[in-house]
C-alpha cells in the first residue's frame, strides 16, 4: 500500500450529500477481476453524457462539461471535498480504487459510511472527518479561490487551507499503518499463535461452529 | 458482571487481542464469498503465496452476475462469464465449498446462508457485500467488508475492527393489517436517516420485531446498512431456533441441544445500556414508498411528494431538488398517482418464500396492468424457487402476467441483463434507490413485495389494503 505522510494538492468540491458507491463506480465496471483501471470511470454517470461499459472506449464518449471533475483545474485534483455520508451504500472497494486511480489521495467530509471509510485505509486514501461547519467554510474557500491547494499532514493530523489550519482525529493504529504503508495481513499474521490458541479454545467450547 | 447488550456479548466473544488504541482482532466464524468482490482477494493471496486459514468457514456462490433466464447455454456476457468462472476456479484451487450456477442450492448469498443453516446464532459472519447485515437476524454479528478485508479474512480468519456504539431501535406495539417488515424498516430509515446509524451496531427490538418471522427479521436487518449501520441484529428467541432447526449446516442431535443452551443467552440483558435508543410506534406505520434517490427519501402511500422549499437545511434541500429532477417528480404530487413501467420482486431484501407468498396473494386472480412493460419475480435461491413451485406460486404469477425467473441478484443492481432503460420507473422490492442503481437513468421506488404486486396490477402505486378490499 502507498504510504501517506504529507500531501498538497488541488481541492475539488463535490457539493452533494449521500454520494453513494454506485455513483462513484457504477456496477457495470465491477465485472473486472483486476484492482486497477477504474479511474476513467470514477463518477461515470455524472462524468459522461452517454452510457459506458467495460467494452466501450471512454475516449469516444461525450463528456459532461458541467461535472466538476471535467473542469480545469479540478481534472487534476487530488483532494476531494465532499458532504455528509460520503461513500454510503455498497461495500465495493472498487469505489476507492476508482478514486485513487483518478488521482485522489484524500477525501474531506463531515462524515463517511463505515465500510467505505475502512476500505480507504487499505488503499492509501485518507478519509478526513471534519465538523460540518468547518467543511462548509472549506467549500466557501474553494469557491472563492478556484484551484486552491490544501496541505494535509498526517503526522500532525492537520489540514492547512490558506491561512487556516484544522486538526482532525484518527485512530492511532490506522495512522501508524497509513504513515508506513503497512500491509495489515502481514501484521495480523505476526499474531498467528494467538489466533490459533483462540481457535482451539473456541472449538472446545462451541464445537458446532467447526 | 455488568449488563451487556447483544452486540457487547457477540463482540467480547470474538476478540482475539486488542491494540492500545482499542482496535481489536476479531475472529470470523463464517465467510460468505461471491464472484464480484473476491477475485482481487484471491489474486492477493496468490501473489503473497498465502493459503486460506480455515477453508471450512467459507461458503461461496455466484449471484450478482448470473442470468435469471435459461442458463443451459451459460452466461452470454463474456466479462461476467469470466468473473463467475474465476470464482469457480478460485474455489477449486483453494479447496472451498461453492454452490455453482447449476446447483439447486445456488442463490443470493444472503438467502442461501440462512437457508442452509450456514448462518448460526452467535457467529461472526462477513461477506464482501454490504447487505451481510441480513444475517444479524439470527443473533449473529454480521457485516459487510471490502475486498482487502476479504483477503484479510481468507488469510488470517480475523479482521481488524474498532467497536461500534450500541443503538436500540424499538418498534413498539403491533403493526396494522398489510404492514410488512419492509414497511417497518423503510419507516425506521425515514425516521433516523441514512447516516443515522453510522458508527453504531443497531439492535432491533420491541413487540413488532418479535412478532416477525425470520424472513421478516432478515428484511429488517438487511437494510440496517441503508440506515448507515454496518451491523443490524435481533436477539435469539424461539422463532430463531425453530428456523435453524434441521438445516443442513446446523448442529444436530446432542450437539444441537448444547448449541441451543448457548444460543438462549444471545439477547441483550434487561438492564443493558445503549448509547442511543429510538422508539417507533408500530401502529403509526403505513405502507411505505420511496420517492427519491436515497432510502431516507420515503413517505407513506397516502402522502404526497415532499417539497424541498419547506426544508431549511440548504444541503438537504438541494439534495431533494436533485432527487426530484432525477426522478421526474414534482413536490406535492400524490404518491398513489405515480405510474410505473416495470416491477421487480426479488433481491436479498425480499426474495424469500414469505415475500413471494405475500406478492402472490395480491397477484392471485388479477392481471398485470397494460402500461407495465415488465413485471418479474426472481426467487432468492433455487430452493426458494422449488418451494414456491410446489405451492403453485409460479402459476399464480405467470397467469397474472409476471415473468418467473431463475435465482440471483438480478435487477437490484442490474449487473446482469435485467435492468431499467433511461427514464423508466420501477416499483422494486430491493434496497437501494440510488441514481442509476437499476440501470443508467432508471428511477427506483422501494416498496414491499405486496405493494410491488399491487403496483403491477394497478399500473401505479396503490395502498395494497385498498386494492384487496375492493375485490
Interface residues (C-beta under 8 A of the other chain):
Chain A: X15 X16 X17 X18 X20 X22 X23 X26 X27 X28 X30 X31 X32 X33 X34 X35 X45 X51 X54 X55 X83 X84 X85 X88 X89 X90 X91 X92 X93 X94 X96 X111 X112 X113 X114 X115 X118 X119 X122 X123 X171 X172 X173 X174 X184 X185 X188 X189 X191 X192 X194 X195 X198 X199 X202 X206 X207 X208 X209 X210
Chain B: X16 X17 X19 X20 X21 X22 X23 X25 X27 X29 X36 X37 X39 X40 X43 X48 X50 X53 X54 X56 X64 X65 X77 X79 X80 X82 X83 X86 X120 X122 X123 X128 X129 X130 X132 X143 X144 X145 X146 X147 X148 X149 X151 X152 X155 X156 X157 X158 X160 X162 X164 X194 X195 X198 X199 X225 X228 X229 X230 X250 X251 X255 X256 X258 X259 X262 X294 X315 X316 X318 X319 X322 X413 X414 X415 X422 X432 X434 X435 X436 X437 X440
